[in-house]
């Protein structure tokens, strides 16, 4: 997994860094003969580096195609701070003080070096052509040489980048593991532990990526400029990512909910397993894992069922008019207090809620633990206790004739039954 991440990061850096790398290379351009680089030149007054290099290459190629004997390169002083290299009376390149400064040498020393390189390149080029090689083969050979030179330049950087990313990946994972162990000993707040661990983990990765960019030969500042990080287009492209990242940081700092809290957002309800910087993991009560983007969590209405340690539930008991309402309320209240999971404080209570044509309703209210498992278990225990108490005291639930709609039955079919509903 770590190696795959490293390879993806290298590919991303190579694709995104192409523009920045090309911009950095615009300052100098290689002069090649048959694909072989003999030296690099910078821009001149009348041309940029690439155009200047192409012009030199065209002149050398013309000399190689000429069947006449090629004379050695001659250095001429065109100006006090300039030297001109000619071959067989053909001007090849003019060396300026800027070229000498770029190569950290003098104009004369650089002229001698480039003249020698030109002589060697022309001699070898003439030998290749004298060996009976076709133009097609020369082009293939030139392409192969360019590929080899590129690989020789890029491969060490790519290996260094892989090593850097692997190293910082291992450091990040090890640090996260140690931080979790340490924070569990000194912190009792899992949400704060999660925040600090993720900040440290991703900070190490960011540092590793910056060093990897340098290993690839790119200046991070130039890379950022080449990618146009300040441009409006990239801002729109990264809008969702940045929004989720910032929302994740705000959720971890402001803590509208914490790890293990049971929340409801839209149609999703469950326990918070992990708050990452991109999305929050919610485990639903039926075991499914839902990833909710942090931006959606931060901007939507979220119900935190466990923000308070206790939660109130209520059960509606429907009785007939023949029953003693006060006695029934006392029986229901006493039964509720005996049910498992019902808290003594706040105490249970009963309310007269409904006065219908044939029935009356008493609402039984009680408080229990806000965790869903305890809440449901307590509610079930209260229902059982109420039914047993009503049977024991001889109090019957209302048995009116009412209309229900059930699957598989026709609308309007009359069904006899009793009603015991829950509202919370």
Buried (B, 14 or more C-beta within 10 A) or exposed (E): EEEEEBBEBBEEBBEBBEBBBEBBBEEBBBBBBBBBBBBBBBBBEEEEBBEBBEBBBEBBBEBBEEEEEBBEBEBEEEEEEBBBBBBBEBEBBBBBBBBBEBBEBEBEEBBBBBBEBBBBBBEBBBEBBEEEBEEEEBEEBBEEBBEEBEEEEBEEBBEBBBEBBBBBBEBBBEBBEEBBEEBEEEEEEBBBBBBBBBBBBBEBBEBBBBBBBBBBBBBBEBBBBBBEEEEEEEEEEEEEEEBBBBBBBBBBEEBEBBBEBBBBBEEEBBBBEBBBBBBBBBBEEEEEEBEBBBBBBBEEEBEBBBBEEBBBBBBBBBBBEEBEEEEBBEBBBEBBBEBEBBBEEEEBBBEEBEEEEEBBBBBBBBBBBBBBEBBBBBBBBBBEBBBEBBEEBEBEBBBBEBEEEEEEEEEEEEEEEBBBEEEE
